[in-house]
Amino acid sequence: MIFERALRNTLIRGGLVVVLAAGLAGCGTTYGTGVGTTAQTLKDMTNLLNLRGGEPISYQPLPGVVVPPCVNDPVPCPLPPPQPAP
């Protein structure tokens, strides 16, 4: 009885995950990856269920901010001239 209830709950949850993944999938590819949204959504959902740690991320410090040369001038920087319309 307990096993049947656990199996039923697992199947219901699995079916719900598949339905939600299909509903959230949409059309086209994800931005610049070349992977379809359905495949990426399913991959992301299976990664959520995976409890192992992934590859460590090597974080790098960001470079300094590039300041325009006319920031210290008393007169603000002029805007570039408008481009002609095609």
C-alpha positions, 0 to 999 in steps of 0.5 A: 500500500505504501509502495503503491502510493509512493510509486503513484506520487513519483509518476504524478510528479514525473508527469507534471515535470514533463508537462511543465517542461513542454509548456515552458519550452516555447519555440526556436533556439535559446540565445546564441547556444544553437540548442532548442528551447525544449532540449535546454529546458529538459537539460536544465530540469535534469540538472536540477535533479542531479545532486552532484556538483558540476565543474568548478567555475574559475572566477576572474576579476573584472578589468578597470573602468575605461574613463573617457578622456574629457571627463575632467574637462570643465565642459561636458563631452560633446555628443557625436554628430548624428549619422545620416539615415539610409 
